[in-house]
Amino acid sequence: MPAIALLAAVFISGFQQFVSWRYGTSGVVGLLLLTIGIKARNATVSSIGAVVLALLVTGPAL
C-alpha cells in the first residue's frame, strides 16, 4: 500500500511541475482551484479551476 501512495505522490508532483512549466502561474492556480474544489466537494471552485485550465489550453486556438 505505501508503494502505491508513493507512486501517486510522484505522479502528482510531476504533473504539477509539467503544468507549471507549460502554463506558468495561471496553470498552477487553475490546478490548485480544481483540486481544492474536488476535495471540498465545492462545484463552484472546481468549475472555476476547470475553466481556467481550459482557457489556458485552448488559448492559442482562439
LINJO-V547202 format. One line per field, one symbol per residue. psi: psi as a letter, one per 30 degrees, with the letter a starting at -180 (. if undefined). A space follows every 50 residues. Layout:
# LINJO-V547202
psi: ???
This chain:
# LINJO-V547202
psi: efeeeeeeeeeeeeeeeeeeeefaeeeeeeeeeeeeeeefhjeeeeeeee eeeeeeegeff.
